[in-house]
Amino acid sequence: MANYKDWYNEVVDNPQKLSEALVAFENEFLKGNELLTIEGNLIELIKYHSGYLAYYDTMHTQLQCLRDYYEGELNRIRAIALKEMLDNPPTNKAPNATQTNKLVDQDERVVEALSLYNDVSYMYKKFNAIMKGFESRGYSLGQLTELKKHGLEEARV
């Protein structure tokens, strides 16, 4: 595990750092996948499990906040594009709501904001999977502890 870094505040302060943040999250995601494997000394696995869970939950929370931030940015940019479209319709006849939404969705700024939102949302969903994996890992470690306590670690089904 790398040292904790507050990517949320860094990206909000400087949106140019989003790609760097996503690379860091991807690297941590790959490390997290490796940590989900249950092999080795049971005591050691249990000892570090809560620390891993807390670390990855913090990263998951940062991604959730980034996703919410970019969703807000997308909505803000869509509103600006919509206002511009309504103030200056592309034709003499004002477009209906469906046409207006399609035109707004084609605006370059909206397309770029949607792309950024989708990138963050995708990584957030990957971390959802990691969090579910750590919850499952915790349950499995508990079950293995119970088996060991009862001397059944070598039982076969």
DRENPA-3360 file (N, C-alpha, C; in nm, 2 decimals, always signed):
BEGIN
1 = MANYKDWY = +0.08/-0.12/+0.00/+0.00/+0.00/+0.00/+0.09/+0.12/+0.00 ~ +0.05/+0.22/-0.08/+0.12/+0.34/-0.09/+0.08/+0.43/+0.03 ~ +0.15/+0.54/+0.05/+0.10/+0.64/+0.15/-0.03/+0.70/+0.10 ~ -0.11/+0.74/+0.20/-0.24/+0.80/+0.17/-0.22/+0.93/+0.10 ~ -0.30/+0.96/+0.00/-0.29/+1.09/-0.07/-0.44/+1.13/-0.09 ~ -0.46/+1.26/-0.06/-0.60/+1.31/-0.07/-0.62/+1.36/-0.22 ~ -0.65/+1.27/-0.30/-0.67/+1.30/-0.45/-0.79/+1.39/-0.47 ~ -0.89/+1.38/-0.39/-1.01/+1.46/-0.41/-0.98/+1.61/-0.41;
9 = NEVVDNPQ = -0.91/+1.65/-0.30/-0.88/+1.79/-0.29/-0.78/+1.84/-0.39 ~ -0.68/+1.75/-0.43/-0.59/+1.78/-0.53/-0.65/+1.81/-0.66 ~ -0.75/+1.72/-0.70/-0.81/+1.73/-0.83/-0.91/+1.84/-0.83 ~ -0.98/+1.87/-0.73/-1.07/+1.98/-0.72/-1.00/+2.11/-0.73 ~ -0.88/+2.12/-0.67/-0.80/+2.24/-0.67/-0.73/+2.26/-0.81 ~ -0.70/+2.14/-0.87/-0.63/+2.14/-1.00/-0.68/+2.03/-1.09 ~ -0.79/+2.05/-1.17/-0.85/+1.95/-1.25/-0.75/+1.88/-1.35 ~ -0.64/+1.94/-1.38/-0.54/+1.88/-1.46/-0.48/+1.76/-1.40;
17 = KLSEALVA = -0.49/+1.74/-1.27/-0.43/+1.62/-1.20/-0.53/+1.50/-1.21 ~ -0.64/+1.51/-1.27/-0.73/+1.40/-1.27/-0.67/+1.27/-1.34 ~ -0.60/+1.29/-1.45/-0.54/+1.17/-1.51/-0.43/+1.11/-1.42 ~ -0.36/+1.19/-1.35/-0.26/+1.14/-1.26/-0.33/+1.06/-1.14 ~ -0.44/+1.12/-1.10/-0.51/+1.05/-0.99/-0.57/+0.92/-1.03 ~ -0.63/+0.92/-1.16/-0.68/+0.79/-1.21/-0.58/+0.68/-1.22 ~ -0.46/+0.72/-1.26/-0.35/+0.62/-1.27/-0.32/+0.57/-1.13 ~ -0.31/+0.66/-1.04/-0.28/+0.62/-0.90/-0.39/+0.52/-0.85;
25 = FENEFLKG = -0.52/+0.56/-0.87/-0.63/+0.47/-0.83/-0.62/+0.33/-0.90 ~ -0.59/+0.33/-1.03/-0.57/+0.21/-1.10/-0.46/+0.12/-1.04 ~ -0.35/+0.18/-1.01/-0.24/+0.11/-0.95/-0.28/+0.05/-0.81 ~ -0.36/+0.12/-0.73/-0.40/+0.07/-0.60/-0.51/-0.03/-0.62 ~ -0.59/-0.02/-0.73/-0.69/-0.12/-0.76/-0.62/-0.26/-0.79 ~ -0.52/-0.25/-0.87/-0.44/-0.37/-0.90/-0.38/-0.44/-0.78 ~ -0.32/-0.35/-0.69/-0.27/-0.41/-0.57/-0.38/-0.46/-0.48 ~ -0.49/-0.40/-0.47/-0.60/-0.45/-0.39/-0.65/-0.58/-0.44;
33 = NELLTIEG = -0.65/-0.60/-0.57/-0.69/-0.73/-0.62/-0.60/-0.84/-0.58 ~ -0.47/-0.81/-0.57/-0.37/-0.91/-0.52/-0.40/-0.94/-0.37 ~ -0.43/-0.84/-0.30/-0.45/-0.85/-0.15/-0.58/-0.94/-0.12 ~ -0.67/-0.95/-0.21/-0.79/-1.03/-0.19/-0.77/-1.18/-0.18 ~ -0.65/-1.22/-0.23/-0.62/-1.36/-0.22/-0.59/-1.40/-0.08 ~ -0.65/-1.51/-0.04/-0.63/-1.56/+0.10/-0.53/-1.68/+0.09 ~ -0.41/-1.65/+0.12/-0.30/-1.75/+0.13/-0.20/-1.70/+0.22 ~ -0.14/-1.79/+0.30/-0.03/-1.76/+0.39/-0.08/-1.78/+0.53;
41 = NLIELIKY = -0.01/-1.72/+0.63/-0.04/-1.73/+0.77/-0.17/-1.66/+0.80 ~ -0.26/-1.74/+0.86/-0.39/-1.69/+0.89/-0.39/-1.57/+0.99 ~ -0.30/-1.58/+1.09/-0.29/-1.47/+1.19/-0.24/-1.34/+1.12 ~ -0.14/-1.35/+1.03/-0.10/-1.24/+0.95/-0.21/-1.18/+0.86 ~ -0.28/-1.27/+0.80/-0.39/-1.22/+0.71/-0.50/-1.14/+0.79 ~ -0.53/-1.19/+0.91/-0.63/-1.13/+0.99/-0.58/-1.00/+1.05 ~ -0.45/-1.00/+1.09/-0.39/-0.88/+1.15/-0.39/-0.76/+1.05 ~ -0.37/-0.78/+0.93/-0.37/-0.67/+0.83/-0.50/-0.64/+0.76;
49 = HSGYLAYY = -0.59/-0.72/+0.78/-0.72/-0.71/+0.70/-0.79/-0.58/+0.73 ~ -0.81/-0.54/+0.85/-0.88/-0.42/+0.88/-0.81/-0.29/+0.83 ~ -0.68/-0.30/+0.83/-0.60/-0.18/+0.78/-0.62/-0.17/+0.63 ~ -0.62/-0.28/+0.56/-0.64/-0.28/+0.41/-0.79/-0.23/+0.39 ~ -0.88/-0.28/+0.46/-1.02/-0.25/+0.44/-1.04/-0.09/+0.46 ~ -0.98/-0.04/+0.57/-0.99/+0.10/+0.59/-0.92/+0.19/+0.48 ~ -0.81/+0.14/+0.44/-0.74/+0.22/+0.33/-0.82/+0.22/+0.20 ~ -0.87/+0.10/+0.16/-0.94/+0.10/+0.04/-1.08/+0.16/+0.05;
57 = DTMHTQLQ = -1.13/+0.16/+0.17/-1.26/+0.24/+0.19/-1.24/+0.39/+0.17 ~ -1.13/+0.44/+0.22/-1.09/+0.58/+0.21/-1.08/+0.61/+0.06 ~ -1.01/+0.53/-0.01/-1.00/+0.56/-0.16/-1.13/+0.55/-0.23 ~ -1.21/+0.46/-0.19/-1.35/+0.44/-0.24/-1.43/+0.57/-0.22 ~ -1.42/+0.62/-0.10/-1.49/+0.74/-0.06/-1.44/+0.86/-0.14 ~ -1.31/+0.87/-0.16/-1.25/+0.98/-0.25/-1.31/+0.97/-0.39 ~ -1.32/+0.85/-0.44/-1.37/+0.83/-0.58/-1.52/+0.87/-0.58 ~ -1.59/+0.84/-0.47/-1.74/+0.87/-0.47/-1.75/+1.03/-0.47;
65 = CLRDYYEG = -1.67/+1.09/-0.39/-1.67/+1.24/-0.39/-1.63/+1.30/-0.53 ~ -1.53/+1.24/-0.59/-1.49/+1.29/-0.72/-1.60/+1.27/-0.82 ~ -1.66/+1.15/-0.81/-1.78/+1.12/-0.91/-1.89/+1.22/-0.89 ~ -1.92/+1.26/-0.76/-2.02/+1.36/-0.73/-1.98/+1.49/-0.78 ~ -1.85/+1.53/-0.77/-1.80/+1.66/-0.81/-1.81/+1.67/-0.97 ~ -1.77/+1.56/-1.04/-1.78/+1.57/-1.18/-1.92/+1.56/-1.23 ~ -2.01/+1.49/-1.16/-2.15/+1.49/-1.20/-2.21/+1.64/-1.19 ~ -2.17/+1.71/-1.08/-2.21/+1.85/-1.07/-2.15/+1.94/-1.18;
73 = ELNRIRAI = -2.03/+1.91/-1.21/-1.96/+1.99/-1.32/-2.03/+1.96/-1.45 ~ -2.07/+1.83/-1.48/-2.14/+1.80/-1.60/-2.28/+1.87/-1.60 ~ -2.35/+1.87/-1.49/-2.48/+1.94/-1.49/-2.46/+2.09/-1.51 ~ -2.36/+2.15/-1.45/-2.33/+2.29/-1.47/-2.30/+2.32/-1.61 ~ -2.22/+2.25/-1.68/-2.18/+2.27/-1.82/-2.30/+2.25/-1.91 ~ -2.38/+2.15/-1.88/-2.50/+2.12/-1.96/-2.60/+2.24/-1.95 ~ -2.61/+2.30/-1.83/-2.70/+2.41/-1.81/-2.65/+2.54/-1.88 ~ -2.52/+2.56/-1.89/-2.46/+2.67/-1.96/-2.49/+2.65/-2.11;
81 = ALKEMLDN = -2.46/+2.53/-2.16/-2.49/+2.50/-2.30/-2.63/+2.51/-2.34 ~ -2.72/+2.47/-2.25/-2.87/+2.48/-2.27/-2.91/+2.62/-2.28 ~ -2.86/+2.70/-2.18/-2.89/+2.85/-2.18/-2.85/+2.91/-2.31 ~ -2.73/+2.88/-2.35/-2.67/+2.94/-2.48/-2.76/+2.89/-2.60 ~ -2.80/+2.77/-2.60/-2.89/+2.71/-2.71/-3.02/+2.78/-2.71 ~ -3.08/+2.81/-2.59/-3.21/+2.87/-2.59/-3.20/+3.02/-2.62 ~ -3.09/+3.08/-2.58/-3.07/+3.23/-2.61/-3.05/+3.25/-2.76 ~ -2.98/+3.15/-2.82/-2.94/+3.16/-2.97/-2.97/+3.03/-3.04;
89 = PPTNKAPN = -3.10/+3.01/-3.07/-3.14/+2.88/-3.14/-3.07/+2.87/-3.27 ~ -3.03/+2.75/-3.31/-2.95/+2.73/-3.44/-3.04/+2.76/-3.56 ~ -3.17/+2.76/-3.55/-3.25/+2.79/-3.67/-3.35/+2.90/-3.63 ~ -3.43/+2.94/-3.73/-3.53/+3.05/-3.70/-3.64/+2.99/-3.61 ~ -3.67/+2.86/-3.62/-3.77/+2.80/-3.54/-3.70/+2.73/-3.42 ~ -3.75/+2.76/-3.30/-3.69/+2.71/-3.18/-3.71/+2.56/-3.18 ~ -3.60/+2.48/-3.14/-3.61/+2.34/-3.14/-3.70/+2.29/-3.02 ~ -3.76/+2.18/-3.03/-3.84/+2.12/-2.92/-3.74/+2.07/-2.81;
97 = ATQTNKLV = -3.80/+2.02/-2.70/-3.71/+1.98/-2.59/-3.62/+1.86/-2.62 ~ -3.67/+1.77/-2.70/-3.59/+1.65/-2.74/-3.47/+1.70/-2.83 ~ -3.50/+1.78/-2.93/-3.40/+1.83/-3.02/-3.30/+1.92/-2.94 ~ -3.35/+2.00/-2.85/-3.26/+2.08/-2.77/-3.16/+1.99/-2.69 ~ -3.21/+1.89/-2.62/-3.13/+1.80/-2.54/-3.02/+1.73/-2.63 ~ -3.06/+1.69/-2.75/-2.97/+1.63/-2.84/-2.86/+1.72/-2.88 ~ -2.90/+1.85/-2.91/-2.80/+1.95/-2.95/-2.70/+1.98/-2.83 ~ -2.76/+1.99/-2.71/-2.68/+2.02/-2.59/-2.58/+1.90/-2.57;
105 = DQDERVVE = -2.63/+1.78/-2.59/-2.54/+1.66/-2.57/-2.43/+1.66/-2.67 ~ -2.44/+1.72/-2.78/-2.34/+1.73/-2.88/-2.24/+1.84/-2.86 ~ -2.27/+1.93/-2.77/-2.18/+2.04/-2.74/-2.04/+1.98/-2.69 ~ -1.93/+2.04/-2.74/-1.80/+1.99/-2.71/-1.77/+1.99/-2.56 ~ -1.81/+2.09/-2.49/-1.79/+2.10/-2.35/-1.86/+1.99/-2.27 ~ -1.98/+1.96/-2.32/-2.07/+1.86/-2.25/-2.00/+1.72/-2.28 ~ -1.96/+1.70/-2.40/-1.90/+1.57/-2.44/-1.77/+1.55/-2.35 ~ -1.69/+1.65/-2.34/-1.57/+1.64/-2.26/-1.60/+1.62/-2.11;
113 = ALSLYNDV = -1.70/+1.69/-2.05/-1.74/+1.67/-1.91/-1.80/+1.54/-1.89 ~ -1.87/+1.49/-1.99/-1.93/+1.35/-1.97/-1.82/+1.25/-1.97 ~ -1.72/+1.27/-2.06/-1.61/+1.17/-2.06/-1.53/+1.17/-1.93 ~ -1.51/+1.28/-1.87/-1.44/+1.29/-1.74/-1.53/+1.22/-1.63 ~ -1.65/+1.25/-1.63/-1.75/+1.19/-1.54/-1.74/+1.04/-1.55 ~ -1.75/+0.99/-1.68/-1.75/+0.84/-1.70/-1.62/+0.78/-1.66 ~ -1.51/+0.84/-1.68/-1.38/+0.79/-1.63/-1.38/+0.77/-1.48 ~ -1.42/+0.87/-1.41/-1.42/+0.87/-1.26/-1.53/+0.76/-1.21;
121 = SYMYKKFN = -1.64/+0.76/-1.28/-1.75/+0.67/-1.24/-1.70/+0.52/-1.26 ~ -1.63/+0.50/-1.37/-1.58/+0.37/-1.40/-1.49/+0.32/-1.29 ~ -1.40/+0.41/-1.25/-1.30/+0.37/-1.14/-1.37/+0.35/-1.01 ~ -1.47/+0.44/-0.98/-1.55/+0.42/-0.86/-1.62/+0.28/-0.86 ~ -1.67/+0.24/-0.97/-1.74/+0.11/-0.98/-1.64/-0.01/-0.96 ~ -1.51/+0.01/-1.01/-1.41/-0.09/-0.99/-1.38/-0.10/-0.84 ~ -1.38/+0.02/-0.77/-1.35/+0.01/-0.63/-1.47/-0.04/-0.55 ~ -1.59/-0.03/-0.60/-1.70/-0.10/-0.54/-1.68/-0.25/-0.53;
129 = AIMKGFES = -1.62/-0.30/-0.64/-1.59/-0.45/-0.65/-1.48/-0.48/-0.55 ~ -1.38/-0.40/-0.53/-1.27/-0.42/-0.44/-1.33/-0.42/-0.30 ~ -1.42/-0.33/-0.27/-1.48/-0.32/-0.13/-1.56/-0.45/-0.10 ~ -1.64/-0.49/-0.20/-1.72/-0.62/-0.18/-1.62/-0.74/-0.16 ~ -1.51/-0.73/-0.24/-1.41/-0.84/-0.22/-1.35/-0.84/-0.08 ~ -1.32/-0.72/-0.02/-1.27/-0.72/+0.11/-1.37/-0.76/+0.22 ~ -1.50/-0.73/+0.19/-1.60/-0.78/+0.28/-1.61/-0.93/+0.28 ~ -1.60/-0.98/+0.16/-1.60/-1.13/+0.14/-1.48/-1.19/+0.21;
137 = RGYSLGQL = -1.37/-1.13/+0.19/-1.24/-1.18/+0.24/-1.25/-1.18/+0.40 ~ -1.31/-1.08/+0.46/-1.32/-1.07/+0.60/-1.41/-1.19/+0.65 ~ -1.52/-1.21/+0.58/-1.61/-1.32/+0.62/-1.53/-1.46/+0.61 ~ -1.46/-1.47/+0.50/-1.39/-1.60/+0.48/-1.28/-1.62/+0.58 ~ -1.21/-1.51/+0.62/-1.11/-1.52/+0.73/-1.18/-1.56/+0.86 ~ -1.29/-1.51/+0.89/-1.37/-1.55/+1.01/-1.41/-1.69/+1.00 ~ -1.45/-1.74/+0.89/-1.49/-1.88/+0.87/-1.37/-1.97/+0.89 ~ -1.25/-1.93/+0.83/-1.13/-2.01/+0.84/-1.08/-2.02/+0.99;
145 = TELKKHGL = -1.10/-1.91/+1.06/-1.06/-1.90/+1.20/-1.15/-2.00/+1.28 ~ -1.28/-2.00/+1.25/-1.37/-2.10/+1.32/-1.33/-2.24/+1.29 ~ -1.30/-2.27/+1.16/-1.26/-2.41/+1.13/-1.13/-2.45/+1.20 ~ -1.04/-2.36/+1.21/-0.91/-2.38/+1.27/-0.93/-2.40/+1.42 ~ -1.02/-2.32/+1.48/-1.05/-2.33/+1.62/-1.11/-2.47/+1.66 ~ -1.18/-2.53/+1.56/-1.24/-2.66/+1.59/-1.16/-2.77/+1.53 ~ -1.04/-2.74/+1.48/-0.95/-2.85/+1.43/-1.00/-2.90/+1.29 ~ -1.07/-2.83/+1.22/-1.12/-2.88/+1.09/-1.06/-2.82/+0.97;
153 = EEARV = -0.94/-2.76/+0.98/-0.88/-2.69/+0.87/-0.85/-2.78/+0.75 ~ -0.84/-2.91/+0.77/-0.81/-3.00/+0.66/-0.93/-3.08/+0.61 ~ -1.05/-3.04/+0.66/-1.17/-3.11/+0.62/-1.20/-3.09/+0.47 ~ -1.24/-3.20/+0.41/-1.27/-3.20/+0.26/-1.42/-3.22/+0.24 ~ -1.47/-3.16/+0.14/-1.62/-3.18/+0.11/-1.63/-3.26/-0.02;
% end
